[in-house]
Amino acid sequence: MTDETMLCPSAQPDQPDARVFGVQTATADQKRRVAYLTKSLPVTPDILALSGQAAAAEVLRIAAPCMRGGCTHYQGGGCTLGQRVAQMLDPVVGSLPRCAIRPDCRWFREQGPSACVRCPQIVTNAREGSDVRPEVAFANGIAPSPQ
């Protein structure tokens, strides 16, 4: 695997070659968690329609080739978002979840299993408040300005 073929596990559905690898669920105590698919699926209009009125990135975990320098989280040759996830969040599972993208996942390649045991709590875009602290989700705890 080369740097060019690594996947971002927190991609948007409109990125080239985007693939769905998980679906957001809620636990009995209403914590958001990702249920991982046994294989990733290409993002298609039919898949996006399954999100209903929610934006796809609110309910689906989507992977796409890492944009490297085109992403605000990519600095110093690596993903600072994956680094913050691995270092700042508590694990939410006791063992590695089954994951269809792990062999190509940038977070796993750079942070190892410590990212994987925290990954199920990540929702790319949250409609209402998220359990993830802003300082994890955004560089310096500051969200990007709306375009």
Number of C-alpha atoms within 10 A of each C-alpha: 8 6 14 10 14 23 26 24 28 21 23 22 22 13 15 13 12 22 26 28 23 26 20 19 16 11 9 7 6 8 11 19 19 21 19 20 16 12 13 18 16 15 22 13 8 8 14 17 12 13 15 9 7 14 16 23 23 17 23 30 28 29 29 25 21 22 18 18 13 8 10 14 19 16 12 9 9 18 21 20 21 28 18 18 25 24 15 13 18 12 18 13 13 8 11 14 17 13 17 17 25 19 12 19 23 23 27 23 18 16 19 15 17 21 23 24 20 23 25 22 23 20 25 20 19 16 12 7 8 16 13 15 12 13 15 20 22 16 15 9 11 11 11 9 5 4 3
